[in-house]
């Protein structure tokens, strides 16, 4: 299970482990699961979904490295 960190400049929105995370990338929506390939992507307006829980965002960036997903976002 990947470690998920979703943060804004004001607070930690989500921190924990999850089976999957679905992100609104700049070239389309994509899913990250355990041991995903390392990537960085811009995030567009939409929802980050962590195991069925939605977190609305205005935009941001995400880095997937190892088994850790870190998203720095501007909240909706």
KELOTI-274817 format. One line per 4 residues: number of its first residue (from 0); for each residue y, x, z of N, C-alpha, C, O, CB. Coordinates in steps of 0.1 Angstrom, whole numbers, padded with zeros to 4 digits, m for minus. Glycine has a CB too. Layout:
// residues N
NUM	Y,X,Z,Y,X,Z,Y,X,Z,Y,X,Z,Y,X,Z ~ ...
//
This chain:
// residues 76
0	m0012,0008,0000,0000,0000,0000,0012,0009,0000,0014,0018,0009,0000,m0010,0012 ~ 0021,0007,m0010,0033,0015,m0010,0043,0012,0002,0043,0001,0007,0041,0012,m0023 ~ 0050,0022,0005,0061,0020,0015,0073,0016,0008,0077,0022,m0002,0064,0034,0023 ~ 0080,0005,0012,0091,m0001,0005,0103,0000,0014,0103,m0003,0026,0088,m0016,0002
4	0114,0005,0008,0127,0006,0015,0138,0000,0006,0140,0005,m0005,0131,0021,0019 ~ 0144,m0011,0010,0154,m0018,0003,0167,m0017,0012,0167,m0023,0022,0151,m0033,m0002 ~ 0177,m0010,0007,0189,m0008,0015,0202,m0011,0007,0202,m0010,m0005,0189,0006,0021 ~ 0212,m0016,0014,0225,m0017,0009,0234,m0008,0017,0230,m0001,0026,0230,m0032,0009
8	0247,m0008,0013,0256,0001,0021,0259,m0005,0035,0264,0003,0043,0269,0003,0013 ~ 0255,m0017,0037,0258,m0024,0050,0246,m0024,0059,0248,m0025,0071,0263,m0037,0047 ~ 0234,m0025,0054,0222,m0027,0062,0209,m0023,0055,0209,m0022,0043,0222,m0041,0067 ~ 0198,m0023,0063,0185,m0022,0058,0180,m0036,0055,0179,m0044,0064,0175,m0014,0067
12	0177,m0039,0043,0173,m0053,0039,0158,m0055,0041,0154,m0065,0046,0177,m0055,0024 ~ 0150,m0045,0038,0136,m0045,0040,0131,m0031,0042,0134,m0022,0035,0129,m0053,0028 ~ 0122,m0030,0051,0115,m0017,0053,0101,m0020,0058,0099,m0027,0068,0122,m0008,0064 ~ 0091,m0015,0051,0077,m0018,0054,0068,m0015,0043,0071,m0008,0033,0075,m0032,0059
16	0055,m0019,0044,0045,m0018,0034,0043,m0031,0027,0045,m0041,0032,0032,m0012,0040 ~ 0039,m0030,0014,0036,m0042,0006,0025,m0039,m0004,0024,m0028,m0008,0049,m0047,0000 ~ 0018,m0049,m0008,0009,m0048,m0019,0016,m0046,m0033,0011,m0037,m0041,0000,m0061,m0020 ~ 0027,m0053,m0035,0034,m0051,m0047,0049,m0054,m0045,0053,m0061,m0036,0028,m0060,m0059
20	0057,m0049,m0055,0071,m0052,m0055,0075,m0054,m0069,0071,m0046,m0078,0079,m0040,m0048 ~ 0082,m0065,m0072,0086,m0068,m0085,0101,m0066,m0086,0109,m0072,m0077,0082,m0083,m0089 ~ 0106,m0059,m0096,0120,m0055,m0097,0126,m0059,m0110,0120,m0059,m0120,0121,m0040,m0095 ~ 0139,m0063,m0110,0146,m0066,m0122,0153,m0054,m0129,0164,m0051,m0127,0157,m0077,m0119
24	0144,m0046,m0136,0149,m0034,m0142,0158,m0036,m0154,0159,m0048,m0159,0137,m0026,m0147 ~ 0165,m0026,m0159,0175,m0028,m0170,0168,m0030,m0183,0175,m0034,m0192,0184,m0016,m0170 ~ 0155,m0027,m0184,0148,m0030,m0197,0138,m0041,m0195,0129,m0044,m0204,0141,m0017,m0202 ~ 0138,m0048,m0183,0129,m0059,m0181,0124,m0058,m0167,0125,m0048,m0160,0118,m0059,m0191
28	0118,m0069,m0163,0112,m0070,m0149,0099,m0062,m0149,0091,m0063,m0159,0109,m0086,m0146 ~ 0097,m0055,m0138,0084,m0047,m0137,0079,m0047,m0123,0086,m0049,m0114,0087,m0032,m0142 ~ 0066,m0044,m0122,0060,m0044,m0109,0055,m0030,m0105,0051,m0022,m0114,0047,m0054,m0109 ~ 0056,m0027,m0093,0052,m0014,m0087,0041,m0017,m0077,0043,m0025,m0068,0064,m0006,m0081
32	0030,m0010,m0079,0018,m0012,m0070,0015,0002,m0064,0022,0012,m0067,0006,m0019,m0077 ~ 0005,0003,m0056,0001,0015,m0050,m0001,0026,m0060,m0007,0024,m0071,m0012,0013,m0042 ~ 0004,0038,m0057,0003,0050,m0065,0008,0049,m0079,0002,0054,m0089,m0011,0055,m0065 ~ 0019,0042,m0081,0026,0040,m0094,0031,0053,m0098,0034,0062,m0090,0037,0029,m0093
36	0033,0054,m0111,0039,0066,m0117,0053,0068,m0112,0060,0058,m0110,0038,0065,m0133 ~ 0058,0080,m0110,0071,0083,m0105,0081,0078,m0116,0080,0082,m0128,0073,0098,m0102 ~ 0091,0070,m0112,0102,0066,m0121,0115,0064,m0114,0115,0064,m0101,0098,0053,m0128 ~ 0126,0063,m0121,0139,0059,m0116,0144,0049,m0126,0142,0050,m0138,0149,0071,m0115
40	0150,0038,m0121,0155,0028,m0130,0167,0021,m0124,0169,0020,m0112,0144,0017,m0132 ~ 0176,0017,m0133,0187,0008,m0129,0182,m0006,m0126,0172,m0010,m0133,0198,0008,m0140 ~ 0188,m0013,m0117,0184,m0027,m0114,0196,m0036,m0118,0207,m0033,m0115,0180,m0029,m0099 ~ 0192,m0047,m0124,0202,m0057,m0128,0202,m0069,m0119,0193,m0070,m0110,0200,m0061,m0143
44	0211,m0078,m0120,0212,m0090,m0112,0199,m0097,m0113,0193,m0099,m0124,0223,m0099,m0117 ~ 0194,m0101,m0101,0181,m0109,m0101,0175,m0108,m0087,0183,m0107,m0077,0171,m0103,m0111 ~ 0162,m0109,m0086,0155,m0109,m0073,0146,m0097,m0072,0138,m0095,m0082,0148,m0122,m0070 ~ 0145,m0091,m0061,0135,m0081,m0058,0124,m0090,m0050,0128,m0096,m0040,0139,m0068,m0050
48	0112,m0089,m0055,0102,m0097,m0048,0092,m0088,m0041,0086,m0079,m0048,0094,m0107,m0058 ~ 0090,m0089,m0028,0081,m0081,m0021,0071,m0091,m0015,0073,m0098,m0006,0088,m0073,m0009 ~ 0058,m0090,m0020,0047,m0098,m0016,0052,m0113,m0015,0048,m0120,m0005,0042,m0094,m0002 ~ 0059,m0118,m0024,0063,m0132,m0025,0076,m0136,m0018,0081,m0147,m0019,0052,m0140,m0018
52	0082,m0126,m0011,0095,m0128,m0005,0106,m0123,m0014,0105,m0112,m0019,0096,m0121,0009 ~ 0116,m0131,m0017,0127,m0128,m0026,0139,m0123,m0019,0144,m0128,m0009,0130,m0140,m0035 ~ 0145,m0112,m0025,0158,m0106,m0020,0167,m0106,m0032,0165,m0097,m0041,0155,m0092,m0014 ~ 0177,m0115,m0033,0187,m0115,m0044,0196,m0103,m0044,0201,m0099,m0033,0195,m0128,m0044
56	0198,m0097,m0056,0207,m0085,m0057,0216,m0087,m0068,0213,m0094,m0078,0198,m0072,m0058 ~ 0228,m0080,m0068,0237,m0080,m0079,0234,m0069,m0088,0235,m0070,m0101,0252,m0079,m0073 ~ 0230,m0057,m0083,0226,m0045,m0091,0222,m0035,m0082,0223,m0036,m0069,0238,m0041,m0100 ~ 0217,m0024,m0087,0213,m0012,m0079,0205,m0002,m0087,0205,m0002,m0099,0204,m0017,m0067
60	0198,0006,m0080,0189,0016,m0085,0176,0017,m0077,0176,0014,m0065,0196,0030,m0086 ~ 0165,0021,m0083,0153,0022,m0076,0146,0036,m0080,0147,0040,m0091,0143,0011,m0079 ~ 0140,0042,m0070,0133,0054,m0072,0118,0052,m0067,0117,0048,m0055,0139,0067,m0065 ~ 0109,0055,m0075,0095,0054,m0071,0089,0068,m0071,0089,0075,m0082,0086,0045,m0080
64	0085,0073,m0060,0080,0087,m0059,0069,0087,m0049,0070,0083,m0038,0091,0097,m0055 ~ 0057,0093,m0054,0046,0093,m0045,0042,0078,m0043,0039,0071,m0053,0048,0100,m0032 ~ 0040,0074,m0031,0037,0061,m0028,0049,0054,m0020,0046,0045,m0012,0024,0060,m0019 ~ 0061,0058,m0024,0073,0053,m0017,0082,0047,m0028,0085,0053,m0038,0080,0063,m0009
68	0087,0035,m0025,0097,0028,m0034,0110,0027,m0026,0110,0021,m0015,0092,0014,m0039 ~ 0121,0033,m0031,0134,0032,m0024,0144,0025,m0034,0146,0031,m0045,0139,0046,m0020 ~ 0149,0014,m0030,0159,0007,m0038,0172,0006,m0030,0173,0002,m0019,0154,m0008,m0042 ~ 0183,0011,m0037,0196,0010,m0031,0204,0000,m0039,0205,0001,m0051,0204,0025,m0032
72	0208,m0011,m0033,0213,m0023,m0040,0226,m0028,m0035,0230,m0025,m0023,0202,m0034,m0039 ~ 0233,m0035,m0043,0244,m0043,m0039,0239,m0057,m0038,0233,m0063,m0047,0256,m0042,m0049 ~ 0241,m0063,m0026,0236,m0077,m0024,0244,m0087,m0032,0255,m0085,m0035,0236,m0080,m0009 ~ 0237,m0098,m0035,0242,m0109,m0042,0252,m0117,m0033,0258,m0127,m0037,0231,m0118,m0048
//
